[in-house]
Amino acid sequence: MPISNIPTKDGSIMIGAANDRLYGLMCRLLNKEEWIVEESALRVKHRRDLVRMIVEETKKKTTAEWLDLFEGSGIPYAAINDIQATLNHPHVLARNMIAVVEHPTCGPLKLVNTPIKYSATKPTIRDAPPTLGQHTDEILKKLGYSGKEIDILRVEQVIG
């Protein structure tokens, strides 16, 4: 019974109690052993009610408290981070996943860095993102359009 976006007191979590064993572990961690039933079809049939009851419990603690409780339990779980929490997550920072690139028009931009890391070679972001239409003329010329044809397309507002 994987459940995503479960509200907590201060955020949301995901719990992957996808089989009988994991579901039982989750119930024990929620202090709701009475929810453990042998028949998984019964859980599926009453999923909406069960999820509502789980949410009633998860809202009683913070995300950090639930993460601490689930740690080492064997149940797949995770905090659901918003953009700011993701950008500042210790793992993201340790892997240098955010790079600041100087953009000629916008100034410094934070961009997602390459996720591939090698011991000898350090992939990097080579250029800032292009502005809208920055490469239009270059691409059209490679496609065989003349400067005059490109000017006509611009006048006719086919391109910007």
DSSP file with accessible surface (Angstrom, degrees, kcal/mol):
  #  RESIDUE AA STRUCTURE BP1 BP2  ACC     N-H-->O    O-->H-N    N-H-->O    O-->H-N    TCO  KAPPA ALPHA  PHI   PSI    X-CA   Y-CA   Z-CA
    1    1 A M              0   0   21      0, 0.0    16,-0.8     0, 0.0    17,-0.2   0.000 360.0 360.0 360.0  71.3    0.0    0.0    0.0
    2    2 A P  E     -A   16   0A  75      0, 0.0     2,-0.4     0, 0.0    14,-0.2  -0.498 360.0-170.1 -66.8 133.6    2.3    2.7   -1.2
    3    3 A I  E     -A   15   0A   8     12,-3.3    12,-2.8    -2,-0.2     2,-0.3  -0.994   2.0-167.4-128.9 127.2    1.0    6.1   -0.1
    4    4 A S  E     +     0   0A  90     -2,-0.4    10,-0.2    10,-0.2     9,-0.0  -0.805  63.1  23.0-113.6 159.3    2.4    9.4   -1.3
    5    5 A N  E    S+     0   0A 103     -2,-0.3    -1,-0.2     1,-0.2     9,-0.2   0.925  70.4 173.3  55.9  54.2    1.9   12.9   -0.1
    6    6 A I  E     -A   13   0A   1      7,-3.3     7,-2.2    -3,-0.3    -1,-0.2  -0.806  31.4-123.2 -90.4 120.1    0.8   12.1    3.4
    7    7 A P  E     -A   12   0A  43      0, 0.0     5,-0.3     0, 0.0     2,-0.2  -0.334  29.7-174.2 -65.2 143.3    0.4   15.2    5.4
    8    8 A T        -     0   0   10      3,-2.8    51,-0.3    51,-0.1    54,-0.2  -0.609  48.3 -82.6-117.5-172.6    2.4   15.6    8.6
    9    9 A K  S    S+     0   0  136     52,-3.1    53,-0.2    49,-0.7    50,-0.1   0.848 127.2  12.0 -62.6 -30.2    2.3   18.3   11.2
   10   10 A D  S    S-     0   0  104     51,-0.3     2,-0.2     0, 0.0    -1,-0.2   0.259 133.7 -19.4-134.4  13.0    4.6   20.5    9.1
   11   11 A G  S    S-     0   0   33     -3,-0.1    -3,-2.8    -5,-0.0     2,-0.3  -0.821  76.6 -71.0-178.5-140.2    4.9   18.9    5.7
   12   12 A S  E     -A    7   0A  25     68,-0.5    68,-2.6    -5,-0.3     2,-0.3  -0.986  29.9-168.3-147.8 154.1    4.4   15.7    3.8
   13   13 A I  E     -AB   6  79A   2     -7,-2.2    -7,-3.3    -2,-0.3     2,-0.4  -0.861  16.7-133.6-134.3 169.1    5.9   12.2    3.6
   14   14 A M  E     - B   0  78A  56     64,-2.5    64,-1.7    -2,-0.3     2,-0.4  -0.980  17.0-166.0-123.2 136.0    5.7    9.1    1.4
   15   15 A I  E     -AB   3  77A   0    -12,-2.8   -12,-3.3    -2,-0.4     2,-0.6  -0.996   9.4-158.4-125.0 128.7    5.4    5.7    2.9
   16   16 A G  E     +A    2   0A   8     60,-3.5     2,-2.0    -2,-0.4     3,-0.1  -0.458  29.8 153.8-104.3  60.0    6.0    2.6    0.7
   17   17 A A        +     0   0    0    -16,-0.8     6,-0.1    -2,-0.6    -1,-0.1  -0.508  17.0 154.7 -83.9  72.5    4.1   -0.1    2.7
   18   18 A A        +     0   0   61     -2,-2.0     2,-0.3   -17,-0.2    -1,-0.2   0.471  51.8  35.0 -90.4  -3.1    3.6   -2.1   -0.5
   19   19 A N  S  > S-     0   0   74     -3,-0.1     4,-2.9   -18,-0.1     5,-0.3  -0.879  92.4 -92.3-141.3 176.5    3.2   -5.7    0.9
   20   20 A D  H  > S+     0   0   84     -2,-0.3     4,-2.4     1,-0.2     5,-0.2   0.900 122.0  48.9 -58.2 -44.6    1.8   -7.4    4.0
   21   21 A R  H  > S+     0   0  158      2,-0.2     4,-2.2     1,-0.2    -1,-0.2   0.949 115.2  43.1 -63.1 -47.3    5.1   -7.4    5.9
   22   22 A L  H  > S+     0   0   14      1,-0.2     4,-2.6     2,-0.2    -2,-0.2   0.887 112.4  53.6 -67.5 -37.9    5.8   -3.6    5.3
   23   23 A Y  H  X S+     0   0    3     -4,-2.9     4,-2.6     2,-0.2    -1,-0.2   0.932 109.0  49.5 -61.2 -43.4    2.1   -2.8    6.0
   24   24 A G  H  X S+     0   0    4     -4,-2.4     4,-2.3    -5,-0.3    -2,-0.2   0.914 110.2  50.2 -61.9 -42.4    2.4   -4.5    9.3
   25   25 A L  H  X S+     0   0   47     -4,-2.2     4,-2.4     2,-0.2    -1,-0.2   0.923 110.2  50.7 -60.7 -44.4    5.6   -2.7   10.2
   26   26 A M  H  X S+     0   0    0     -4,-2.6     4,-2.0     1,-0.2    -2,-0.2   0.939 109.1  50.6 -60.2 -46.0    3.9    0.6    9.3
   27   27 A C  H  <>S+     0   0    0     -4,-2.6     5,-3.2     1,-0.2     4,-0.2   0.910 110.5  49.8 -59.0 -41.6    0.9   -0.2   11.5
   28   28 A R  H ><5S+     0   0  119     -4,-2.3     3,-1.3     1,-0.2    -1,-0.2   0.912 110.4  49.6 -64.5 -41.6    3.3   -1.0   14.4
   29   29 A L  H 3<5S+     0   0   41     -4,-2.4    -1,-0.2     1,-0.3    -2,-0.2   0.809 110.8  50.0 -68.2 -27.4    5.2    2.3   13.9
   30   30 A L  T 3<5S-     0   0    3     -4,-2.0    -1,-0.3    -5,-0.2    -2,-0.2   0.447 114.8-120.6 -83.9  -1.0    1.9    4.2   13.9
   31   31 A N  T < 5S+     0   0  128     -3,-1.3    -3,-0.2    -4,-0.2    -2,-0.1   0.884  81.3 118.4  58.9  41.4    0.9    2.3   17.1
   32   32 A K    > < +     0   0   48     -5,-3.2     3,-2.2    -6,-0.2     4,-0.3  -0.394  20.2 151.5-132.4  56.3   -2.1    0.9   15.3
   33   33 A E  G >   +     0   0  117      1,-0.3     3,-1.8     2,-0.2    -5,-0.1   0.781  67.8  71.7 -60.8 -23.9   -1.6   -2.8   15.4
   34   34 A E  G 3  S+     0   0  129      1,-0.3    -1,-0.3    -7,-0.1    -2,-0.0   0.684  87.3  65.2 -67.1 -13.8   -5.3   -3.3   15.3
   35   35 A W  G <  S+     0   0   35     -3,-2.2     2,-0.4    -8,-0.1    -1,-0.3   0.606  76.1 106.9 -80.7 -12.5   -5.2   -2.1   11.7
   36   36 A I    <   +     0   0   48     -3,-1.8     2,-0.3    -4,-0.3     3,-0.0  -0.568  47.1 174.5 -72.7 121.7   -3.2   -5.2   10.7
   37   37 A V        -     0   0   49     -2,-0.4     6,-0.1     1,-0.1   -13,-0.0  -0.954  34.8-136.3-126.7 148.4   -5.4   -7.6    8.7
   38   38 A E  S    S+     0   0  172     -2,-0.3     2,-0.8     1,-0.1     3,-0.1   0.839  88.0  75.2 -69.9 -33.4   -4.4  -10.8    7.0
   39   39 A E    >>  -     0   0  124      1,-0.2     4,-1.1     2,-0.1     3,-0.7  -0.702  58.0-170.8 -91.8 106.7   -6.4  -10.2    3.9
   40   40 A S  H 3> S+     0   0   55     -2,-0.8     4,-2.2     1,-0.2     5,-0.2   0.828  86.1  65.2 -65.2 -28.1   -4.8   -7.6    1.7
   41   41 A A  H 3> S+     0   0   57      1,-0.2     4,-2.5     2,-0.2    -1,-0.2   0.862  98.0  55.1 -61.9 -32.1   -7.9   -7.5   -0.5
   42   42 A L  H <> S+     0   0   76     -3,-0.7     4,-1.8     2,-0.2    -1,-0.2   0.907 106.8  49.6 -67.4 -39.4   -9.7   -6.0    2.5
   43   43 A R  H  < S+     0   0   19     -4,-1.1     7,-0.2     2,-0.2    -2,-0.2   0.916 111.7  48.8 -63.4 -42.2   -7.2   -3.2    2.8
   44   44 A V  H >< S+     0   0  109     -4,-2.2     3,-1.4     1,-0.2     4,-0.2   0.928 109.4  52.2 -64.3 -43.1   -7.5   -2.5   -0.9
   45   45 A K  H 3< S+     0   0  163     -4,-2.5     3,-0.2     1,-0.3    -1,-0.2   0.874 119.8  34.5 -61.0 -36.8  -11.3   -2.4   -0.7
   46   46 A H  T 3X S+     0   0   81     -4,-1.8     4,-2.6     1,-0.2    -1,-0.3   0.022  80.1 126.8-108.5  27.6  -11.2    0.1    2.2
   47   47 A R  H <>  +     0   0  103     -3,-1.4     4,-3.2     1,-0.2     5,-0.3   0.882  69.7  53.3 -54.7 -46.8   -8.2    2.0    1.0
   48   48 A R  H  > S+     0   0  224     -3,-0.2     4,-2.2    -4,-0.2    -1,-0.2   0.930 113.2  43.0 -57.5 -47.1   -9.8    5.5    1.2
   49   49 A D  H  > S+     0   0   79      2,-0.2     4,-2.3     1,-0.2    -1,-0.2   0.913 114.8  50.8 -64.9 -41.3  -10.9    5.0    4.8
   50   50 A L  H  X S+     0   0   15     -4,-2.6     4,-2.6    -7,-0.2    -2,-0.2   0.927 109.8  48.9 -64.5 -43.6   -7.5    3.5    5.7
   51   51 A V  H  X S+     0   0   35     -4,-3.2     4,-2.8     1,-0.2    -1,-0.2   0.927 110.1  52.4 -62.1 -42.6   -5.6    6.4    4.1
   52   52 A R  H  X S+     0   0  124     -4,-2.2     4,-2.0    -5,-0.3    -1,-0.2   0.924 111.0  47.3 -58.9 -42.7   -7.8    8.9    6.0
   53   53 A M  H  X S+     0   0   51     -4,-2.3     4,-1.3     2,-0.2    -1,-0.2   0.897 110.8  51.2 -67.4 -39.0   -7.0    7.1    9.3
   54   54 A I  H  X S+     0   0    0     -4,-2.6     4,-2.8     1,-0.2     3,-0.4   0.933 108.6  52.0 -62.6 -44.0   -3.3    7.0    8.5
   55   55 A V  H  X S+     0   0   27     -4,-2.8     4,-2.1     1,-0.2    -2,-0.2   0.894 102.6  58.8 -61.3 -38.9   -3.4   10.8    7.8
   56   56 A E  H  < S+     0   0  103     -4,-2.0    -1,-0.2     1,-0.2    -2,-0.2   0.886 112.6  41.2 -56.7 -36.5   -5.1   11.4   11.1
   57   57 A E  H >< S+     0   0   24     -4,-1.3     3,-1.6    -3,-0.4    -2,-0.2   0.907 111.5  52.7 -77.1 -44.8   -2.0    9.7   12.8
   58   58 A T  H >< S+     0   0    0     -4,-2.8     3,-1.3     1,-0.3   -49,-0.7   0.795  99.4  64.3 -67.1 -25.5    0.7   11.3   10.6
   59   59 A K  T 3< S+     0   0  117     -4,-2.1    -1,-0.3   -51,-0.3    -2,-0.2   0.618  89.1  71.3 -71.3  -8.3   -0.6   14.8   11.3
   60   60 A K  T <  S+     0   0  124     -3,-1.6     2,-0.3    -5,-0.1    -1,-0.2   0.615 101.7  41.5 -82.2 -15.0    0.3   14.3   15.0
   61   61 A K  S <  S-     0   0   72     -3,-1.3   -52,-3.1    -4,-0.2   -51,-0.3  -0.922  86.4-104.7-130.8 161.2    4.0   14.5   14.4
   62   62 A T     >  -     0   0   33     -2,-0.3     4,-2.2   -54,-0.2     5,-0.2  -0.328  36.4-107.6 -76.5 164.7    6.4   16.5   12.3
   63   63 A T  H  > S+     0   0   18      1,-0.2     4,-2.8     2,-0.2     5,-0.2   0.925 121.5  52.6 -57.1 -45.7    8.1   15.2    9.1
   64   64 A A  H  > S+     0   0   55      1,-0.2     4,-2.4     2,-0.2    -1,-0.2   0.892 107.2  52.0 -60.6 -39.4   11.4   15.0   11.0
   65   65 A E  H  > S+     0   0   90      2,-0.2     4,-2.1     1,-0.2    -1,-0.2   0.920 111.7  46.4 -64.2 -40.9    9.8   13.0   13.8
   66   66 A W  H  X S+     0   0    5     -4,-2.2     4,-2.8     2,-0.2     5,-0.2   0.913 110.6  52.5 -67.6 -40.1    8.3   10.5   11.2
   67   67 A L  H  X S+     0   0   45     -4,-2.8     4,-1.5     1,-0.2    -2,-0.2   0.923 110.6  48.0 -61.7 -42.3   11.6   10.2    9.4
   68   68 A D  H  < S+     0   0  126     -4,-2.4    -1,-0.2    -5,-0.2    -2,-0.2   0.906 112.5  49.4 -62.7 -41.0   13.4    9.4   12.6
   69   69 A L  H  < S+     0   0   61     -4,-2.1    -2,-0.2     1,-0.2    -1,-0.2   0.904 114.3  43.7 -66.6 -40.4   10.7    6.8   13.5
   70   70 A F  H >< S+     0   0    1     -4,-2.8     3,-2.4    -5,-0.1     5,-0.4   0.698  85.8 116.0 -79.4 -18.5   10.9    5.1   10.1
   71   71 A E  T 3< S+     0   0  135     -4,-1.5    -3,-0.0     1,-0.3    -4,-0.0  -0.271  89.4   3.3 -56.6 126.8   14.7    5.2   10.0
   72   72 A G  T 3  S+     0   0   75      3,-0.1    -1,-0.3     1,-0.1    -2,-0.1   0.465  98.1 113.3  78.9   2.6   16.1    1.6   10.0
   73   73 A S  S <  S-     0   0   30     -3,-2.4    -2,-0.1     2,-0.2    -1,-0.1   0.697  83.3-121.0 -79.5 -19.9   12.6    0.0    9.9
   74   74 A G  S    S+     0   0   54     -4,-0.4    -3,-0.1     1,-0.3   -52,-0.1   0.367  74.0 124.2  92.1  -5.0   13.0   -1.4    6.4
   75   75 A I        -     0   0    5     -5,-0.4    -1,-0.3   -58,-0.1     2,-0.2  -0.770  68.1-119.5 -88.2 129.3   10.0    0.5    5.1
   76   76 A P        +     0   0   68      0, 0.0   -60,-3.5     0, 0.0     2,-0.3  -0.508  52.4 151.8 -64.7 131.3   10.6    2.7    2.1
   77   77 A Y  E     +B   15   0A  59    -62,-0.2     2,-0.3    -2,-0.2   -62,-0.2  -0.978  18.3 173.1-155.3 161.3    9.9    6.3    3.1
   78   78 A A  E     -B   14   0A  42    -64,-1.7   -64,-2.5    -2,-0.3     2,-0.2  -0.949  34.4-106.3-167.7 153.2   10.9    9.8    2.3
   79   79 A A  E     -B   13   0A  28     -2,-0.3     2,-0.8   -66,-0.2   -66,-0.3  -0.557  32.6-129.7 -74.9 147.6   10.1   13.4    3.0
   80   80 A I        -     0   0   72    -68,-2.6   -68,-0.5    -2,-0.2     2,-0.3  -0.916  32.7-157.4-100.1 108.5    8.4   15.2    0.2
   81   81 A N        -     0   0   68     -2,-0.8     2,-0.1   -70,-0.1   -70,-0.0  -0.634  10.0-136.4 -90.8 145.9   10.4   18.4   -0.2
   82   82 A D     >  -     0   0  107     -2,-0.3     4,-2.4     1,-0.1     5,-0.2  -0.299  44.0 -88.5 -82.9 178.7    9.4   21.6   -1.7
   83   83 A I  H  > S+     0   0  131      1,-0.2     4,-2.8     2,-0.2     5,-0.2   0.931 127.3  48.4 -57.5 -47.6   11.8   23.4   -4.1
   84   84 A Q  H  > S+     0   0  109      1,-0.2     4,-1.6     2,-0.2    -1,-0.2   0.923 112.4  47.9 -62.9 -43.7   13.6   25.3   -1.4
   85   85 A A  H  4 S+     0   0   38      1,-0.2     4,-0.4     2,-0.2    -1,-0.2   0.884 112.7  50.1 -64.9 -36.3   14.1   22.3    0.9
   86   86 A T  H >< S+     0   0   59     -4,-2.4     3,-1.3     1,-0.2    -2,-0.2   0.945 109.4  49.9 -66.1 -47.1   15.4   20.3   -2.1
   87   87 A L  H 3< S+     0   0   46     -4,-2.8    -1,-0.2     1,-0.3    -2,-0.2   0.807 117.7  40.8 -62.6 -29.1   17.9   23.0   -3.1
   88   88 A N  T 3< S+     0   0   83     -4,-1.6    -1,-0.3    -5,-0.2    -2,-0.2   0.333  83.4 128.4-102.1   7.0   19.2   23.2    0.5
   89   89 A H    <>  -     0   0   77     -3,-1.3     4,-2.4    -4,-0.4     5,-0.2  -0.385  65.7-126.6 -64.9 137.2   19.1   19.4    1.2
   90   90 A P  H  > S+     0   0   96      0, 0.0     4,-2.8     0, 0.0     5,-0.2   0.856 109.5  51.9 -54.5 -37.0   22.5   18.2    2.6
   91   91 A H  H  > S+     0   0  118      2,-0.2     4,-1.9     1,-0.2     6,-0.1   0.917 109.2  49.4 -68.0 -41.5   22.8   15.5   -0.1
   92   92 A V  H  4>S+     0   0   26     -3,-0.2     5,-2.4    -6,-0.2     6,-0.3   0.926 114.9  45.2 -61.2 -43.9   22.2   18.0   -2.9
   93   93 A L  H ><5S+     0   0  100     -4,-2.4     3,-1.5     1,-0.2    -2,-0.2   0.923 110.7  52.9 -67.7 -41.6   24.8   20.3   -1.5
   94   94 A A  H 3<5S+     0   0   87     -4,-2.8    -1,-0.2     1,-0.3    -2,-0.2   0.841 110.6  47.8 -64.2 -33.0   27.3   17.5   -0.9
   95   95 A R  T 3<5S-     0   0   88     -4,-1.9    -1,-0.3    -5,-0.2    -2,-0.2   0.346 109.7-123.7 -89.6   6.5   27.0   16.4   -4.5
   96   96 A N  T < 5 +     0   0   97     -3,-1.5    -3,-0.2     1,-0.1    -2,-0.1   0.925  54.9 156.9  54.0  47.2   27.4   20.0   -5.8
   97   97 A M      < +     0   0   28     -5,-2.4    16,-3.4    -6,-0.1     2,-0.5   0.541  52.7  66.4 -84.6  -6.9   24.1   19.7   -7.6
   98   98 A I  E     -C  112   0B  35     -6,-0.3     2,-0.4    14,-0.3    14,-0.2  -0.972  65.5-175.3-116.9 123.8   23.4   23.4   -7.7
   99   99 A A  E     -C  111   0B  19     12,-3.0    12,-3.2    -2,-0.5     2,-0.6  -0.931  20.5-137.5-117.4 142.3   25.7   25.6   -9.9
  100  100 A V  E     -C  110   0B 101     -2,-0.4     2,-0.4    10,-0.2    10,-0.2  -0.882  25.4-173.9 -99.0 123.2   25.7   29.3  -10.1
  101  101 A V  E     -C  109   0B  23      8,-2.9     8,-2.8    -2,-0.6     2,-0.6  -0.959  25.3-123.8-119.5 136.0   26.2   30.4  -13.8
  102  102 A E  E     -C  108   0B 133     -2,-0.4    26,-0.3     6,-0.2     3,-0.0  -0.687  25.6-158.9 -80.4 120.3   26.6   34.0  -14.9
  103  103 A H  E  >  -C  107   0B   8      4,-2.3     4,-1.9    -2,-0.6    24,-0.0  -0.866  16.7-136.7-100.9 133.3   24.0   34.9  -17.5
  104  104 A P  T  4 S+     0   0  115      0, 0.0    -1,-0.1     0, 0.0    -2,-0.0   0.795 102.0  25.4 -62.2 -26.1   24.8   37.9  -19.7
  105  105 A T  T  4 S+     0   0  106      2,-0.2    -3,-0.0    -3,-0.0    -2,-0.0   0.821 131.0  34.9-103.1 -40.4   21.2   39.3  -19.4
  106  106 A C  T  4 S-     0   0   84      1,-0.3    -1,-0.0     3,-0.0    -4,-0.0   0.551  95.0-136.1 -95.8 -13.0   19.9   38.0  -16.1
  107  107 A G  E  <  +C  103   0B  17     -4,-1.9    -4,-2.3     2,-0.0    -1,-0.3  -0.531  66.3   6.0  85.8-154.7   23.0   38.0  -14.0
  108  108 A P  E    S-C  102   0B  89      0, 0.0     2,-0.4     0, 0.0    -6,-0.2  -0.397  70.2-170.6 -68.9 132.9   23.9   35.0  -11.7
  109  109 A L  E     -C  101   0B  51     -8,-2.8    -8,-2.9    -2,-0.1     2,-0.6  -0.979  20.8-134.8-123.7 138.0   21.5   32.0  -12.1
  110  110 A K  E     +C  100   0B 142     -2,-0.4     2,-0.3   -10,-0.2   -10,-0.2  -0.812  34.6 177.8 -88.1 125.4   21.3   28.9   -9.9
  111  111 A L  E     -C   99   0B  41    -12,-3.2   -12,-3.0    -2,-0.6     2,-0.5  -0.911  37.8 -99.6-126.2 155.1   21.0   25.9  -12.2
  112  112 A V  E     -C   98   0B 109     -2,-0.3   -14,-0.3   -14,-0.2   -15,-0.1  -0.622  45.1-138.4 -72.9 124.7   20.8   22.1  -11.6
  113  113 A N        -     0   0   11    -16,-3.4    11,-0.1    -2,-0.5   -16,-0.1  -0.297  34.5 -73.7 -78.4 168.2   24.3   20.8  -12.2
  114  114 A T        -     0   0   34      1,-0.1    -1,-0.2     9,-0.1    11,-0.1  -0.403  35.3-148.1 -63.3 133.1   25.1   17.6  -14.0
  115  115 A P  S    S+     0   0   79      0, 0.0     2,-0.5     0, 0.0    -1,-0.1   0.674  73.5  93.0 -78.0 -15.3   24.2   14.5  -11.9
  116  116 A I        -     0   0   88      6,-0.0     2,-0.4     2,-0.0    -2,-0.1  -0.679  57.2-175.6 -84.2 125.0   27.0   12.5  -13.4
  117  117 A K        -     0   0   75     -2,-0.5     2,-0.3     5,-0.1     5,-0.1  -0.973   5.9-173.5-124.6 133.4   30.1   12.6  -11.3
  118  118 A Y        -     0   0  128      3,-0.9    -2,-0.0    -2,-0.4     0, 0.0  -0.884  28.9-129.8-120.0 157.6   33.5   11.1  -12.2
  119  119 A S  S    S+     0   0  119     -2,-0.3    -1,-0.1     1,-0.1     3,-0.1   0.887 106.8  26.7 -74.7 -35.3   36.7   10.9  -10.1
  120  120 A A  S    S+     0   0   90      1,-0.1     2,-0.4    -3,-0.0    -1,-0.1   0.793 120.3  51.2 -98.5 -32.4   39.0   12.2  -12.8
  121  121 A T        -     0   0   91      2,-0.0    -3,-0.9     0, 0.0    -1,-0.1  -0.908  64.5-156.4-112.3 134.0   36.7   14.3  -15.0
  122  122 A K        -     0   0  150     -2,-0.4    -5,-0.1    -5,-0.1    -3,-0.1  -0.852  12.9-150.6-111.4  95.3   34.4   17.0  -13.6
  123  123 A P        +     0   0   42      0, 0.0     2,-0.3     0, 0.0    -9,-0.1  -0.388  23.8 179.2 -61.6 142.8   31.5   17.7  -15.9
  124  124 A T        -     0   0   99    -11,-0.1     2,-0.6    -2,-0.0   -11,-0.0  -0.900  38.5 -90.1-137.5 170.6   30.3   21.3  -15.7
  125  125 A I        -     0   0   51     -2,-0.3     3,-0.1     1,-0.2   -12,-0.0  -0.744  37.0-166.8 -82.8 121.4   27.7   23.6  -17.2
  126  126 A R        +     0   0  221     -2,-0.6     2,-0.3     1,-0.2    -1,-0.2   0.845  62.3  16.3 -81.3 -38.0   29.4   25.2  -20.2
  127  127 A D  S    S-     0   0  128    -26,-0.0    -1,-0.2   -24,-0.0   -24,-0.1  -0.966  76.6-106.1-137.0 157.0   27.0   28.0  -21.0
  128  128 A A        -     0   0   24     -2,-0.3   -25,-0.1   -26,-0.3   -26,-0.0  -0.356  58.2 -83.1 -71.6 156.9   24.1   29.9  -19.5
  129  129 A P        -     0   0   51      0, 0.0    -1,-0.1     0, 0.0     2,-0.0  -0.340  53.8-107.0 -60.6 144.7   20.7   29.1  -20.8
  130  130 A P        -     0   0   73      0, 0.0     2,-0.1     0, 0.0     3,-0.1  -0.346  28.6-115.5 -72.1 154.4   19.9   31.0  -24.1
  131  131 A T    >   -     0   0   54      1,-0.1     3,-2.2    -2,-0.0     4,-0.3  -0.435  53.8 -68.8 -79.3 165.4   17.5   33.8  -24.2
  132  132 A L  T 3  S-     0   0  182      1,-0.3    -1,-0.1    -2,-0.1     4,-0.0  -0.345 121.4  -0.7 -59.7 121.9   14.3   33.4  -26.2
  133  133 A G  T >  S+     0   0   38     -2,-0.1     3,-1.5    -3,-0.1     4,-0.4   0.492  88.3 135.5  78.9   5.5   15.2   33.3  -29.9
  134  134 A Q  T <  S+     0   0   99     -3,-2.2     4,-0.2     1,-0.3     3,-0.2   0.837  79.8  31.2 -56.1 -36.5   19.0   33.8  -29.2
  135  135 A H  T 3> S+     0   0   71     -4,-0.3     4,-2.6     1,-0.1    -1,-0.3   0.273  86.9 108.3-107.9  11.8   20.0   31.1  -31.7
  136  136 A T  H <> S+     0   0   33     -3,-1.5     4,-2.8     1,-0.2     5,-0.2   0.935  82.2  43.8 -57.4 -52.2   17.1   31.5  -34.3
  137  137 A D  H  > S+     0   0   57     -4,-0.4     4,-2.6     1,-0.2     5,-0.2   0.935 113.9  51.2 -60.7 -44.6   19.2   33.0  -37.0
  138  138 A E  H  > S+     0   0  100     -4,-0.2     4,-1.9     1,-0.2    -1,-0.2   0.922 113.3  44.6 -59.3 -44.8   22.1   30.6  -36.5
  139  139 A I  H  X S+     0   0   93     -4,-2.6     4,-1.4     1,-0.2    -1,-0.2   0.935 113.3  49.5 -67.8 -45.1   19.7   27.6  -36.7
  140  140 A L  H  <>S+     0   0   22     -4,-2.8     5,-2.5    -5,-0.3    -1,-0.2   0.890 109.5  52.0 -64.3 -36.6   17.8   28.9  -39.7
  141  141 A K  H ><5S+     0   0  120     -4,-2.6     3,-1.5    -5,-0.2    -1,-0.2   0.908 107.6  52.3 -65.2 -38.4   21.1   29.6  -41.6
  142  142 A K  H 3<5S+     0   0  165     -4,-1.9    -1,-0.2     1,-0.3    -2,-0.2   0.793 106.0  55.6 -66.0 -25.9   22.2   26.0  -40.9
  143  143 A L  T 3<5S-     0   0  120     -4,-1.4    -1,-0.3    -5,-0.1    -2,-0.2   0.442 129.1 -98.4 -84.9  -0.9   18.9   24.9  -42.4
  144  144 A G  T < 5S+     0   0   60     -3,-1.5     2,-0.2     1,-0.3    -3,-0.2   0.481  74.4 141.9 102.5   2.5   19.7   26.8  -45.6
  145  145 A Y      < -     0   0   99     -5,-2.5    -1,-0.3    -6,-0.1     2,-0.1  -0.571  44.8-131.8 -76.7 141.6   17.7   30.0  -45.1
  146  146 A S     >  -     0   0   54     -2,-0.2     4,-2.4     1,-0.1     5,-0.2  -0.435  24.8-106.6 -84.6 166.1   19.4   33.2  -46.3
  147  147 A G  H  > S+     0   0   35      1,-0.2     4,-2.3     2,-0.2     5,-0.1   0.889 122.6  52.0 -58.4 -39.0   19.6   36.4  -44.3
  148  148 A K  H  > S+     0   0  159      2,-0.2     4,-2.2     1,-0.2    -1,-0.2   0.913 108.8  49.6 -65.8 -42.8   16.9   38.0  -46.5
  149  149 A E  H  > S+     0   0   92      1,-0.2     4,-2.3     2,-0.2    -2,-0.2   0.907 110.5  50.6 -63.6 -38.0   14.6   35.0  -46.0
  150  150 A I  H  X S+     0   0    2     -4,-2.4     4,-2.3     2,-0.2    -1,-0.2   0.917 108.3  52.3 -65.8 -41.9   15.1   35.2  -42.2
  151  151 A D  H  X S+     0   0   93     -4,-2.3     4,-2.7     1,-0.2    -1,-0.2   0.911 109.1  50.3 -59.8 -40.5   14.3   38.9  -42.3
  152  152 A I  H  X S+     0   0   77     -4,-2.2     4,-2.7     2,-0.2    -1,-0.2   0.922 109.0  51.1 -64.6 -44.6   11.1   38.2  -44.2
  153  153 A L  H  <>S+     0   0   36     -4,-2.3     5,-2.9     1,-0.2     6,-1.1   0.894 111.9  48.1 -59.2 -38.0   10.1   35.5  -41.6
  154  154 A R  H ><5S+     0   0   83     -4,-2.3     3,-1.5     3,-0.2    -2,-0.2   0.936 111.7  48.5 -69.2 -44.5   10.7   38.1  -38.8
  155  155 A V  H 3<5S+     0   0  121     -4,-2.7    -2,-0.2     1,-0.3    -1,-0.2   0.902 112.0  49.4 -61.6 -39.9    8.7   40.8  -40.6
  156  156 A E  T 3<5S-     0   0  130     -4,-2.7    -1,-0.3    -5,-0.2    -2,-0.2   0.410 114.9-122.0 -80.8   4.0    5.8   38.4  -41.1
  157  157 A Q  T < 5S+     0   0  170     -3,-1.5    -3,-0.2     2,-0.2    -2,-0.1   0.773  75.6 129.2  59.1  30.4    6.1   37.5  -37.4
  158  158 A V  S   <S+     0   0   92     -5,-2.9     2,-0.3    -6,-0.2    -4,-0.2   0.846  80.7  23.1 -75.6 -33.4    6.7   33.8  -38.2
  159  159 A I              0   0   33     -6,-1.1    -2,-0.2    -9,-0.2    -1,-0.1  -0.869 360.0 360.0-126.6 160.6    9.7   34.1  -35.9
  160  160 A G              0   0   86     -2,-0.3    -5,-0.1    -3,-0.1    -6,-0.0  -0.369 360.0 360.0 -99.0 360.0   10.4   36.5  -33.0
